[in-house]
Amino acid sequence: MKNLLVLTVFTIIPIFTLGSSSNDSYAFKDSSQQEIRKPLRMSGRKVYIEERLLSKDEVNSFLRTIPNGIELFNKGMKQRSTGMSLYYGGAVIVCGGAGLAIYSDFKSIKDPDYEKLETIGIAIDILGALVIGGGVLCTRVGSAKIRKSINSYNESIKAFGSNPGLSYYEIGLLDNGKLGFKVTF
């Protein structure tokens, strides 16, 4: 009777815990429910797993398994977007400076007072070029941080197998009828 009670309790508890949310890394899972991690691939500005494009939230869910993965990825994304903003802003500044220089060049033929505007236009062009350079630098540094976080994730897969940082538990009956507990990490 005592064995029947223990067997009932230990078979009902795993059934209830197996039905819990699949996002809980501490939940009991059988081997068919284990997530198999695959390497991430970066092409340009986009991150893929196999041939499927991942959103930022999906990439964050993969990178949560490695230390500083999410932080490094998010810093890289912010730097890259700041760099792109600087790049486009610098392009607008260069266009404005070039327009001013060209306009003053045409007007200086009739009125010599416009020669000062040409110098100001060239100075604005130089400022715009510097802003573009800063944008390119920020974009490159941000992309390098993103690549570093993805490479860290891929290396953790190679080092720790297909499930880096995650543990799975299984409870079940063994062939001899006794209760077994398996931890996979």
N, C-alpha and C positions, 0 to 999 in steps of 0.2 A: 504494500500500500504506500509506504514511504517513497519507494522508487517511482511509483506511478505519479505521485504528487510532484516530486522533483522534476520528473520528465515533462509533465504538463506545464509547469511553471517555466522551465527553460526552453520549451518549444513555443509558448505563447509570446513571451517577451521578444524574441527575435522577429516574430511575425509582425508585431506592432512597430518595432524599430525599423524594419526593412521598408515599411511604408512611409517613413518620414521623408522630408524634403531631400532631393538628390544634391542640393548645394551644400549640405552640411557634411563637412569632411569627417566628422566624428560619428556619423550615422553608420549603422550596420549595413553592409552591402554584400551581396553575394558576388561571385566572380563574374557573372554575366553583366553586372551593373557597373563594373569598374571602368573608369574613363581611361582610355589609352591616349596619352599625350603624343602629339606629332610635332615635328619641328616647324617653326614659323619662318616665313620667307618675306623679305622686304624688297619691293620693286618700286623704285622711285619714292613716292610719298605714301605708298599703300602697303599694308601688311596682309599677307595671305597665309592660310593654312591649307596645304595642298593647292587647289585652284580656287578656293573660296575666299572672297574679300572679307576681312574682319572689320567690325566697327571698333571705335576706341574703347567702348565698354567691354567688348569681347577680348580685346588684347589685354586690357587690365585684368580680366579674370584669369587669363593664362599666366600673366606675369606676377600674380599675387603669390605664387609658390616659391619665388626666389627672393632673397634679401635685396631690398632697395630696388626691385624691378619696376614697380609701379611708379615710385618717386622719380627714378631716372627717366623713365618713358615720358611721364607728364612734364618734367622740366624740359626735356628735349622738344616736346610738342609746343610748349609755350615759347621757347627760344626760336623754334622754326617759324611759328606764326608771327612773332615779333620781327624776325628777319625779313619775312615776306612783306610785312607792312612797311618796314623801312625801305625795302627795295622799290616797291611801287610808289611810296611817297617821294623818294629820291628821283624817280623817273619823272614825276610830275614837276618837281622843282627844276630839273634840267630842262624840261620842255618850256617852263615859264621863263627861265633865264635865257634860253635860246631865242624864244619869241621876243623878249625884250631887247636882246642884242641885235636881232635882225631888224626889228622896228626902228631902233635908234640909228642903225646903219643907213636905212632909207631916208630917215628924217634929217640926218646930219649933212646930207648933200645940200639941202636948202637952208638949214639952220645949224650952225656949229655948236649950239648949246646942247644938242642931243648926244654929243660924243661922250659925255659923262655917263649917260644911260647905257651905252655900249659896254663901258668898263664895269658898271654895276651888273649888267646881264652876264658878263663873263664870270664875275665873282659868284653870282648865283649858280651858274653852271658848275663851277668848282665845288661849291657847297653841296649841290645835288649829287655830284659824283662821289663825294665823301660819304654821303648818306647811303648811296647805293652800295658802296664798298662795305660799310658797316652792316647793311642788310644781308649781303652775301656771306659775310663772316658769321653773323648770328644764325643764318640758315644752315650753314655747314656744320657749325658746332652743335646745333640742335639735332640735325640728322645723325651726327656721330653718336650723340647720347642715345638716340632711339636705336640705332644699330647695335650699340653696346648692350643695351638692355635685352634686345632680342637675341643677340649672340650668347649672353649669359644664360638665358632660358634654354636655348638649344644645347649649350654645353652641359647644363644640369640634366637634361634628358639623357645625354650620352653617359654622364657620370653615374646617375642614380637610376637609370632605367626609364621606363615609360611614364612613371608617376612621380615626378620630383616633389618632395615635400608633403605628399599626401599619404595618409594611412587608411587602410581598409580593414574591417573586422568581419569575421564570419563565425557564426555559431551553428553547429549542426550535429547530427548523429554520425558517429563513426561506423565502420563496417561491423565492429563487434557490439554495437548497440549502445555504446557509452557516448556521453556528450563531449563534443570537441569544440575548441576555441582557437581560431587562426587569426593572426595579425600579419598583414602585408604592409610593408613600408619600404 
